[in-house]
């Protein structure tokens, strides 16, 4: 999972990055708000933002994130206890607020709760499930090992069930900020559909797809 971290305290920034990388996350860390602002469209699955940072503050970055990512989780980390700032953070779409000082373990728990599938196995019905840990689909005793992009797409569908996912959202998440044509996205969806009962992934004309659980 690709995470953007914005924290202007160099020591805390480095500590968080190292701890999260030990968990297997890809962490792109910034100390300057403008640099983070310029990189928010690069296909992140989770954002961790301090508010009081140089040049562009975390609230402005949060507003910009919500223009590109409607549902990608945003965790605010801040020393501020002002109710107006906390309320403003939630009003503009943050998913959780963590007051400094905090234990890194607590941040890890919030990331796991907000940004990942909670169970290693997600059942579709009595005979079908997706094993997230092994990237394997089991459909009526037929086992299919998914590629990285198929797994990312499956993860996106399962964390956004019954919601319309646009081509842009899929491109940002699955291709992790790299360009993908609509034909490439459609080809990936077709491959995943071959391993699933067809009724699960439905096309939304000229928009994208929806995963009906």
C-alpha positions, 0 to 999 in steps of 0.5 A: 500500500502506498502512503503519503506522509506529511510531517515537518518534524524531521525526527518524527517523520523519519520514525513514522516512515521507518515503522510503516516500511517495516509493515510493508507499506510504501511511504513517500514522506514530505516535510514541506506542505507545497511538496506534498500538495504537488504530489497528492495525485500520485496514486496513494491509498492513504494520507497522513497529514500534519496541519501546521507545516511550511508553505501549504497547511494540512487543511488546504491539502486535505481539501485538494485531496478530496477533489481527487480522491473521494474515499481514500482515507486521510488521517490528521496528526496534530498537536492542536486541541482547538475544537474549531480546527478539529471540526474543520478537519472532519468537515473537509473529509478527514477520517480520523484525528490523532493528537500529538504526542501519540504512540506509533502503534496507535497510528498503525492500528488506525491505518489498518482499520481505515486503509486495509481489508480487515479480514484475510479472507473475504467471503462472497458466499458459502463456497467463494472467498478472496484470500487477501494474504495469498492474493487468491480467489476461491470460487466454487473450489476453483483457485485463481492466483491474482496478479498485483494489479488484479489484487489491487483492483480486488482490494479497491472493489472490496473496500468500496463495495456498492459504490461507483468507482470511476476510471480515474479512481481505478487508475490512481489506485491500481496504477499507483499514479502512473498513466493507464488508458481506459482500454487498459482498465477495461482489459484488467476488469475483464481479466478479473471478471473471468475469475468471478461470477459475472454479476459481481462487477457491473459496468456504469456506462461512461463512468466506471464500475460498481462491485455489488456484494 
